[in-house]
Every structure is written in C-alpha cells, then in structure tokens.
Amino acid sequence: MPIGERVQKDWSLFRTDRTDLISDFIVEAVKGTEYKVSQLTTIEPKREAGLGLVGKWENLSNELRNTDRYFAVGAVDFRDSISGLLRQHTSLMKQGNRLYRARVHEQSEQFAPKDLDAPPKDLCTPGRANPAGIRYIYLAHSHDTAIHEVRPQRGAVVAFGEFAVQRDLELFSLVTNDAPDFFGDGASDALDVRALVLALAEQLQAPVLQASGPIDYVPTQYLCSLVRAEGLDGVEYPSSLDSSGTNVVLFEPDDVKVNDNIEYVRIDTVSVDWSVTTLPDLGGS
C-alpha cells in the first residue's frame, strides 16, 4: 500500500483525500534523512503480516469459515484480546429514540405492524448478525437507509415502520472511530485497536454474494454472539448500501416497538455505481 494511503488510513493527519499528494509530501519530508522512500513504501504493518488484532481476527474468520465453527482454536485468544475493548467502543441509545425498518410490499393487502417486526424463530434465516433460528432485529437510523437496505427495484412499493426504543441500550459501535493521537503514549496499540474496528466494520457491512452468503456470514455472526455474551444490547455499523447511513442490529426484538402507522413509498429511480474488477473466486474448479 502506498505510504500516503497508509498514513491517511491509519492517522487521518491530512484534510485532503489525495493520497498521491500525501505520498509526495512524505517523499520530500524524508529527503536528507536516514530513511529511504523504498523502505517507507514497502513496510508491511503487523496486521498485514498476520499479527496484531486484525491478524487474529482474519485468522479466526478463516477458521470459522473453513475449519471449525464451534471449537475454533483462535476463538479463545481473540476473545481474551478484545473483551476489554468492546466497552471502549460503545454508544448509548436512549429510550424513546426512533429507528426504522422497511419491507418491499408484494401483496394485495396492507401490512400490519407485526409484519415489519422481526420474523418468528422458525422463519429466521441466517443474516449478517444472526444464525438461522436466532431472532435478532435489523433496523436503520433513517428512512432512507432502511429503504436502501431492502434493495428495491424501480417502481417497487416499500413499506416502512418507525420503531421506538423501549429502554436505554448500550451498543457496540463500529461507526465512530477517531484516529489516535499521533504523538500520544501507546499510539501503536491504539492504532492496532482502530485497525481492528475498521476491519470489523468493513466485514459487517461488506456485500455478500448470495451463493456464499451463509458461509461468509459466519464470522460476523460469531462477532455478534461475542458482543452479546459481553452484555451489550446490539451493534451499530455503517450501511453497505447507503454510504452515509447507519444500521443497528438488536439482540432482543422486544427492545423496540413498532408504531401502528405504516407508511408506503414508491421507488422512482434506482442508481448504481460500478467499477472495473476481476472475477471473484467463487470456490469452483
């Protein structure tokens, strides 16, 4: 990774997002010093070498996907490493706050409020946070994000409901993650923690192909189970479909109550952004 991109990702030192300019600045800054640009631009941080918190998470994720989902060797070490960190990255959601949930309307009759609630246990399919049969509820901070999350087609009718939070909730937050003080004590450890939070947020919000979904969900399901075991009420994370939006998954659906007034909207346009890529490895021969 170029040095400018690395520095900005880790420390957010510069106001510009032009990492090429940041790289040029660093190159000029090290001229006449003992450092060589080639050394700076080829440094492999410990998280990319399978070390540190991110390395532990990546190793555990691979183990959970491909080797053992119930007695993973890396699970104990990872839990010991982050159990004290979870409550350092929490947010408080006050009783009375409003959250939103949407569904594409494909039937002739209007939805009842219960139709926008979490499905019953026997209908719970695996998701980003919940294994099959375990009842969590997925919500969003805004109408727009809730509608984005159901991926409606042009012309579709979408129903959305407003949910009131029934008690104060403590959430593991993957949204606010300020860069540590560059000159502060323990900056290296703080950077390692920040890198982990960024990695967890990226994995929890990453688009999942339908064919590999159940397997790719396993690591984030483990993460949410760990958060729940630590006594927290849910997780908030960036939306993968609304770049400015935030999602919330709550472990107890009864912690929110849906308003009786269900609203309906029609989707007028759908926008798609794309970029050139390589064919992903789908595990075929």
Secondary structure as the mmCIF struct_conf table of DSSP 4:
data_model
#
loop_
_struct_conf.conf_type_id
_struct_conf.id
_struct_conf.beg_label_comp_id
_struct_conf.beg_label_asym_id
_struct_conf.beg_label_seq_id
_struct_conf.end_label_comp_id
_struct_conf.end_label_asym_id
_struct_conf.end_label_seq_id
HELX_RH_AL_P HELX_RH_AL_P1 ILE A 3 TRP A 11
BEND BEND1 ARG A 15 ARG A 15
HELX_RH_AL_P HELX_RH_AL_P2 THR A 19 VAL A 30
TURN_TY1_P TURN_TY1_P1 LYS A 31 GLY A 32
BEND BEND2 THR A 33 GLU A 34
HELX_RH_AL_P HELX_RH_AL_P3 VAL A 37 THR A 41
TURN_TY1_P TURN_TY1_P2 THR A 42 THR A 42
HELX_RH_3T_P HELX_RH_3T_P1 LYS A 46 ALA A 49
TURN_TY1_P TURN_TY1_P3 GLY A 50 GLY A 50
HELX_RH_AL_P HELX_RH_AL_P4 GLY A 52 ASN A 66
TURN_TY1_P TURN_TY1_P4 THR A 67 THR A 67
BEND BEND3 ARG A 69 PHE A 71
HELX_RH_AL_P HELX_RH_AL_P5 VAL A 73 ILE A 82
TURN_TY1_P TURN_TY1_P5 SER A 83 LEU A 85
HELX_RH_3T_P HELX_RH_3T_P2 LEU A 86 GLN A 88
BEND BEND4 HIS A 89 HIS A 89
STRN STRN1 THR A 90 MET A 93
TURN_TY1_P TURN_TY1_P6 GLN A 95 GLY A 96
STRN STRN2 ARG A 98 VAL A 104
BEND BEND5 GLN A 107 GLU A 109
HELX_LH_PP_P HELX_LH_PP_P1 GLN A 110 ALA A 112
HELX_RH_3T_P HELX_RH_3T_P3 PRO A 113 LEU A 116
BEND BEND6 ASP A 117 ASP A 117
HELX_LH_PP_P HELX_LH_PP_P2 ALA A 118 PRO A 120
HELX_RH_3T_P HELX_RH_3T_P4 LYS A 121 LEU A 123
BEND BEND7 ARG A 128 ALA A 129
TURN_TY1_P TURN_TY1_P7 ALA A 132 GLY A 133
STRN STRN3 ILE A 137 ALA A 140
BEND BEND8 HIS A 141 SER A 142
HELX_RH_AL_P HELX_RH_AL_P6 HIS A 143 GLU A 149
TURN_TY1_P TURN_TY1_P8 VAL A 150 VAL A 150
HELX_LH_PP_P HELX_LH_PP_P3 PRO A 152 GLN A 153
TURN_TY1_P TURN_TY1_P9 ARG A 154 GLY A 155
STRN STRN4 VAL A 157 VAL A 165
BEND BEND9 ARG A 167 ARG A 167
STRN STRN5 LEU A 169 SER A 173
BEND BEND10 LEU A 174 VAL A 175
HELX_LH_PP_P HELX_LH_PP_P4 ASP A 178 ASP A 181
TURN_TY1_P TURN_TY1_P10 PHE A 182 PHE A 183
BEND BEND11 GLY A 184 GLY A 184
TURN_TY1_P TURN_TY1_P11 ASP A 185 GLY A 186
HELX_RH_AL_P HELX_RH_AL_P7 ALA A 187 GLN A 205
BEND BEND12 ALA A 206 ALA A 206
TURN_TY1_P TURN_TY1_P12 GLN A 210 SER A 212
HELX_RH_AL_P HELX_RH_AL_P8 GLY A 213 ASP A 216
TURN_TY1_P TURN_TY1_P13 TYR A 217 TYR A 217
HELX_RH_AL_P HELX_RH_AL_P9 VAL A 218 ALA A 229
TURN_TY1_P TURN_TY1_P14 GLU A 230 GLY A 231
STRN STRN6 GLY A 234 PRO A 238
BEND BEND13 SER A 240 ASP A 242
TURN_TY1_P TURN_TY1_P15 SER A 243 SER A 244
STRN STRN7 THR A 246 LEU A 250
BEND BEND14 PHE A 251 PHE A 251
HELX_RH_3T_P HELX_RH_3T_P5 PRO A 253 ASP A 255
STRN STRN8 VAL A 256 VAL A 258
BEND BEND15 ASP A 260 ASP A 260
STRN STRN9 GLU A 263 ARG A 266
HELX_LH_PP_P HELX_LH_PP_P5 THR A 278 PRO A 280
BEND BEND16 GLY A 283 GLY A 283
#
